[in-house]
Amino acid sequence: MSLRDPSVKNVTLLAICQALSMSGMIMNMTVTALAGETLAPDPAYATLPLAFQFTATMLTTMPAALYMRHVGRRLGFVTGVLIGVTGAFVGVSAIFSGNFVLFCLASMMIGSFQGFAVLYRYAAADTASDSFRPRAISLVLAGGVVAALLGPELAKASYDWFAPIMFAGSFVAIAAVQALSLVFLAFVQIPRPSAASRAEKGRPLLEIARQPTFLVAVMGAMVGYGSMTFVMTATPLAMEDCGFAFHDSAFVIQWHAVGMFAPSFFTGSLINRFGVIRIMLTGVLAYLLCIAINFSGIELLQFFSALVLLGIGWNFLFIGGTTLLTESYRPAERAKVQGFGDFLVFSASTVAAFSSGYINHNFGWQAVNLGILPLAVAVGVALIWYGSRRRAAAA
């Protein structure tokens, strides 16, 4: 494959944009709960801005997908970036003014941007051949490796730029990183859908959603993303409760993000070789090991190793679920199915973000970990059932 191949070129550019998007998201994840704690009227509300962020992402995914169906991918992504940059500057204003409500609004705007950015992987899938599609999806998400290294470092470097007003600098850095992606989006070449394809409706969404392929794909991605959000959102607060410094929690989140995105360099190839069901089951196993390690102690090593496994589990379940979902729809149905699938995934993340800080504050870190155990087991059972069904159909 050559960079002269339009699909490879687009995947490369989208991977860069994804890296910039995720760098901002990881910075946001690293500092938002801590900034929220300084602004909130009650520490139990510290993760409320993140919860509003995931709510906005959830509510934006479907409209963003349909908007792109009409205006094209590039203009859609540019629109999202402009919303995100504006939201970051609103966050700066909220921190300087000590306004918690305004900070929640800023988080919602950043979340709306993420509702557009999560579609980078589908933009890559839409232009790739069937054999290249799993690799295209995973390679776009591989851009997150850069984010894993860059995001926490930028958060640590910028959180005290305006000391004694803490964390405002991080949101200035988020705005700058997101704005940079506009340069690369200018070179993305994905044809705007034709009038005929926009007019074609396809099957009703409910009919598509009743397919076992759709159900298992979305269930795996929902639990993968929701469980990751649930544990990751509470981690900086739990580490602060255990006496760790901000730099320690930033270090753990950084390596968690490496665990999320580094496998993307080979996840697509693993799916092609071993099958999507086996890879998703490996993700479930990583979650179970994460829970076991978090129950074993509260030293830095436990936080570090458990969060790396949490990231790997997310990667296998999210990329696997995305790949499996592409088998459930026809070309004319892709916008509504992609948007609806992500709506469900980020519904789970929203519930996780709303409840994580409250459960950690009132019931403790171990309750957070115990909360994802039955979900991981349920996904494992569903995947085993679906895998046996596929084998029987192929026999």
C-alpha positions in Angstrom: 0.0 0.0 0.0 1.2 3.5 -0.9 0.4 6.9 0.4 -0.6 7.7 -3.2 -3.6 5.4 -2.6 -6.4 7.8 -1.7 -7.7 5.4 1.0 -4.3 5.1 2.7 -3.7 8.9 2.4 -7.1 9.5 4.0 -6.5 7.0 6.8 -3.1 8.7 7.5 -4.6 12.2 7.7 -7.6 10.9 9.8 -5.1 9.2 12.1 -3.3 12.5 12.7 -6.6 14.3 13.3 -7.6 11.5 15.7 -4.3 11.9 17.5 -4.9 15.6 18.0 -8.5 15.0 19.0 -7.5 12.4 21.6 -4.7 14.5 22.9 -7.2 17.1 23.8 -9.6 14.5 25.2 -6.8 13.0 27.4 -5.8 16.4 28.7 -9.5 17.1 29.4 -9.9 13.7 31.2 -6.7 14.4 33.2 -7.7 17.8 34.6 -11.5 18.2 34.3 -12.5 16.2 37.4 -9.8 18.0 39.5 -10.8 21.4 38.1 -14.5 20.5 38.7 -13.6 19.6 42.3 -12.3 23.2 42.9 -15.3 24.8 41.3 -18.2 22.5 42.5 -20.3 23.3 45.5 -19.8 19.7 46.7 -16.9 17.3 46.0 -19.5 14.6 45.0 -20.2 16.8 41.9 -16.5 16.8 40.8 -17.2 14.5 37.8 -20.4 16.2 36.8 -18.7 18.3 34.0 -17.4 15.0 32.5 -20.9 13.5 32.8 -22.3 16.5 30.9 -19.5 16.1 28.3 -20.5 12.5 27.7 -24.1 13.5 27.6 -23.3 16.0 24.8 -21.2 13.4 23.0 -24.1 11.0 23.2 -26.6 13.5 21.9 -24.4 14.7 19.1 -23.3 11.4 17.5 -26.6 10.8 15.6 -27.1 14.4 14.3 -23.3 14.6 13.4 -23.6 11.4 11.3 -26.7 12.6 9.5 -25.2 16.1 9.0 -22.1 14.5 7.4 -24.3 12.4 5.2 -25.5 15.7 3.6 -22.5 18.0 3.8 -19.7 15.4 3.6 -17.1 14.2 6.1 -14.6 17.1 5.9 -17.0 19.9 6.5 -18.6 17.9 9.3 -15.3 17.4 11.0 -14.4 21.1 10.6 -17.7 22.0 12.2 -16.9 19.8 15.2 -13.4 21.2 15.7 -14.8 24.8 15.8 -17.3 23.8 18.4 -14.5 22.2 20.5 -12.1 25.1 20.3 -14.9 27.5 21.4 -15.8 25.1 24.3 -12.2 25.1 25.5 -12.1 28.9 25.7 -15.4 28.9 27.5 -13.7 26.5 30.0 -10.9 29.0 30.5 -13.4 31.7 31.2 -15.3 29.5 33.6 -12.2 28.7 35.6 -11.1 32.3 35.9 -14.6 33.3 37.0 -15.0 30.4 39.3 -18.3 29.5 37.6 -19.2 25.8 37.9 -22.3 26.1 35.7 -20.3 27.7 32.9 -17.6 25.0 33.3 -20.3 22.4 32.7 -21.4 24.3 29.6 -17.8 24.2 28.3 -17.6 20.5 28.9 -20.8 20.0 26.9 -19.3 21.9 24.0 -16.1 19.8 24.2 -18.4 16.7 24.3 -20.3 17.9 21.2 -16.9 18.1 19.4 -16.2 14.5 20.5 -19.5 13.5 19.0 -18.1 14.5 15.6 -14.5 13.2 16.3 -15.6 9.7 17.2 -16.7 9.3 13.5 -13.1 9.5 12.3 -12.8 5.8 12.4 -16.0 5.3 10.3 -14.7 7.8 7.8 -11.7 5.6 7.4 -13.8 2.4 7.2 -16.0 4.0 4.5 -13.1 4.5 2.1 -11.4 1.2 2.7 -11.7 -2.2 1.1 -13.3 -5.1 3.0 -9.9 -6.6 3.8 -8.3 -3.3 4.7 -11.3 -2.1 6.9 -10.3 -3.6 10.3 -6.8 -2.2 9.8 -8.1 1.2 8.7 -10.2 1.5 11.8 -7.4 0.4 14.1 -4.8 2.6 12.4 -6.9 5.7 12.8 -7.2 4.8 16.5 -3.5 4.2 16.6 -3.1 7.9 16.4 -4.1 7.9 20.0 -0.6 6.6 20.9 0.7 10.1 20.2 -2.2 11.4 22.3 -1.3 9.1 25.1 2.2 10.5 25.2 1.4 14.1 24.4 -1.9 14.7 26.3 -0.7 14.1 29.9 2.6 15.9 29.3 0.7 18.9 28.0 -1.6 18.7 30.9 1.3 18.7 33.4 3.1 21.5 31.5 0.1 23.8 31.2 -2.1 23.3 34.3 -0.2 26.1 36.2 0.4 28.5 33.4 -1.9 31.0 35.1 -1.1 30.1 38.7 -2.6 30.6 41.2 -5.6 30.0 38.9 -5.0 26.3 38.2 -6.0 24.3 35.2 -7.0 27.2 32.9 -3.8 26.8 31.0 -4.7 23.2 30.2 -7.8 24.4 28.4 -5.8 26.9 26.4 -3.6 24.0 25.3 -6.7 21.9 24.4 -7.9 24.7 22.2 -4.6 25.0 20.4 -4.3 21.3 19.8 -7.8 21.0 18.4 -7.3 24.0 16.1 -4.2 22.3 14.6 -6.3 19.5 13.2 -7.9 22.0 10.8 -4.6 22.1 8.8 -4.8 18.3 8.2 -8.5 18.2 7.5 -7.9 20.6 4.6 -6.2 17.7 2.8 -8.8 14.9 3.5 -10.4 13.8 0.3 -13.6 11.9 0.9 -16.3 12.4 -1.8 -19.5 14.0 -0.6 -22.4 11.4 -0.9 -24.3 11.7 -4.1 -27.9 12.9 -4.2 -29.1 9.4 -5.1 -27.3 7.8 -2.2 -28.6 10.5 0.2 -32.1 9.8 -1.0 -31.9 6.1 -0.5 -33.3 5.1 2.9 -32.4 1.4 3.4 -34.1 -0.8 6.0 -35.8 0.6 9.1 -33.4 1.2 12.0 -35.3 -1.1 14.3 -35.0 -4.0 11.8 -31.3 -3.5 11.6 -30.9 -3.2 15.4 -32.7 -6.5 16.0 -29.9 -8.4 14.2 -27.6 -10.5 16.5 -24.6 -9.0 14.8 -25.7 -5.4 15.6 -26.7 -6.4 19.2 -23.4 -8.1 20.1 -21.3 -5.4 18.4 -23.0 -2.6 20.2 -23.1 -4.4 23.5 -19.4 -5.1 23.4 -18.6 -1.5 22.5 -21.0 -0.1 25.1 -19.6 -2.1 27.9 -16.1 -1.6 26.7 -16.4 2.2 26.6 -18.7 2.6 29.5 -16.6 0.5 31.9 -13.4 2.3 30.8 -15.1 5.6 31.4 -16.4 4.5 34.8 -13.0 3.4 36.1 -10.9 6.0 34.4 -13.0 9.0 35.5 -12.7 7.9 39.2 -9.0 7.1 39.0 -7.6 10.7 39.6 -10.0 11.2 42.5 -9.2 7.8 44.0 -5.5 8.5 43.7 -5.8 11.9 45.3 -7.8 10.2 48.2 -4.8 7.8 48.5 -2.3 10.7 48.9 -0.9 10.7 45.4 0.1 13.9 43.7 -1.3 15.3 40.4 1.8 14.2 38.5 1.2 10.6 39.7 -2.3 10.5 38.4 -1.3 12.1 35.2 1.4 9.4 34.8 -1.2 6.7 35.3 -3.7 8.2 32.9 -0.8 8.6 30.4 0.0 4.9 30.4 -3.7 4.0 30.5 -4.0 5.9 27.2 -0.9 4.0 25.8 -2.8 0.8 26.7 -5.8 2.2 24.9 -4.1 3.0 21.7 -0.8 1.2 21.2 -2.5 -2.1 20.4 -4.2 -0.4 17.5 -1.1 -0.9 15.4 -1.9 -4.6 15.3 -5.5 -5.0 16.5 -6.8 -5.0 12.9 -4.3 -7.7 11.9 -5.2 -9.7 14.9 -8.9 -9.5 14.0 -8.1 -10.7 10.4 -6.0 -13.6 11.8 -8.0 -14.8 14.8 -11.5 -13.3 14.2 -13.3 -10.5 15.8 -15.0 -12.6 18.5 -11.7 -14.0 19.9 -10.2 -10.5 20.1 -13.3 -9.1 21.9 -13.2 -12.0 24.4 -9.5 -11.1 25.0 -10.7 -7.6 25.8 -13.1 -9.0 28.4 -10.3 -11.0 30.0 -8.2 -7.8 30.3 -11.1 -6.1 32.1 -11.3 -9.0 34.6 -7.6 -8.9 35.3 -7.9 -5.1 35.8 -10.6 -5.6 38.4 -8.5 -8.3 40.2 -5.4 -6.0 40.3 -7.4 -3.0 41.7 -8.7 -5.3 44.4 -5.2 -6.3 45.3 -4.1 -2.9 46.6 -3.8 0.8 46.2 -0.1 1.3 45.5 1.1 3.2 42.4 2.0 -0.2 40.7 -1.6 -1.4 41.1 -3.1 1.8 39.7 -0.6 1.7 36.8 -0.9 -1.9 35.8 -4.7 -2.1 36.2 -5.2 1.1 34.1 -3.0 -0.2 31.3 -5.1 -3.4 31.2 -8.2 -1.3 31.2 -6.9 0.5 28.2 -6.1 -2.8 26.3 -9.5 -4.2 27.1 -11.1 -1.0 25.8 -9.1 -1.2 22.6 -10.1 -4.8 21.8 -13.7 -4.3 22.6 -14.2 -0.9 20.9 -12.3 -1.8 17.7 -13.8 -5.2 17.7 -17.3 -3.8 18.2 -16.8 -1.2 15.5 -15.5 -3.8 13.0 -18.4 -6.1 13.8 -20.9 -3.3 13.5 -19.8 -2.6 9.9 -21.1 -6.1 9.0 -24.6 -5.2 10.1 -25.6 -2.5 7.5 -25.7 -1.7 3.8 -24.0 1.4 2.3 -27.2 3.4 2.3 -27.7 2.6 6.0 -24.3 3.5 7.3 -24.9 7.0 8.5 -28.0 6.2 10.7 -26.5 2.9 11.9 -23.1 4.4 12.8 -24.8 7.4 14.5 -27.2 5.2 16.4 -24.5 2.8 17.4 -22.4 5.6 18.8 -25.4 7.1 20.5 -25.8 3.9 22.4 -22.1 3.6 23.2 -21.9 7.1 24.6 -25.2 6.6 26.5 -23.3 4.0 28.5 -20.4 6.4 28.9 -22.7 9.1 30.1 -24.3 6.9 32.7 -20.7 5.9 33.8 -19.5 9.4 34.0 -22.5 10.6 36.0 -22.2 7.8 38.5 -18.5 7.3 38.8 -17.6 10.3 41.0 -20.6 9.8 43.2 -19.9 6.1 43.8 -16.2 6.7 44.4 -17.0 9.5 46.9 -19.7 7.7 48.8 -18.8 4.0 48.5 -15.1 3.9 47.7 -12.7 2.8 44.9 -13.4 -0.9 45.3 -17.1 -0.3 44.7 -16.2 1.4 41.4 -14.3 -1.7 40.3 -17.0 -4.1 41.5 -19.6 -2.2 39.4 -18.1 -3.2 36.1 -17.7 -6.9 36.9 -21.2 -8.2 36.0 -21.1 -6.2 32.8 -17.8 -7.7 31.7 -19.1 -11.2 32.4 -22.4 -10.5 30.5 -20.4 -9.4 27.4 -18.2 -12.5 27.6 -21.3 -14.8 27.7 -22.9 -12.9 24.7 -19.7 -13.2 22.7 -19.4 -16.9 23.4 -23.0 -17.4 22.3 -22.6 -15.4 19.2 -19.3 -17.1 18.2 -21.0 -20.5 18.5 -23.9 -19.2 16.4 -21.5 -18.0 13.6 -19.6 -21.3 13.6 -22.8 -23.3 13.3 -24.0 -21.1 10.4 -20.6 -21.6 8.7 -20.7 -25.4 9.1 
